[in-house]
Amino acid sequence: MKGYTKEMIKEILGTSWPEPPGESGNEMRRRKGNEMRARGEKPYFPTAESRAKLPNFDENGKYIYPPGSGFKYQDEKSNKVS
């Protein structure tokens, strides 16, 4: 076997071996974001239904690029450019 095992590294580092926190960084970020949304400090990400009501979006919530902008979105199911 090549390299060090987890136990060998722990023995080398001794007391400087990092103790994992109760939650990962991503879990903490998600929890804090959800807490902020519950308090009304951070807005919810817009859904397709809410975007469909805006003027620059179609009924599926996809952005409608202005004519002549050079951008078009492609329908994933039919591979048809609209």
C-alpha angles and dihedrals in degrees: 000000000000127000132011128312122226090255092052092051091048090052092049094048095042111176093002090070105124116244110218114239122237093263135026122248092257092051090050092049092050093046093050091047092050091048091051091049090050090054091046094244095117125040123236117251108262116255125221089255093055092045091051088067093058121092098241096051132077127228090277093055095253119139116254109219117218115259113268094021092114094234126112130167121230124226104237097209099051099023086228119147113226 
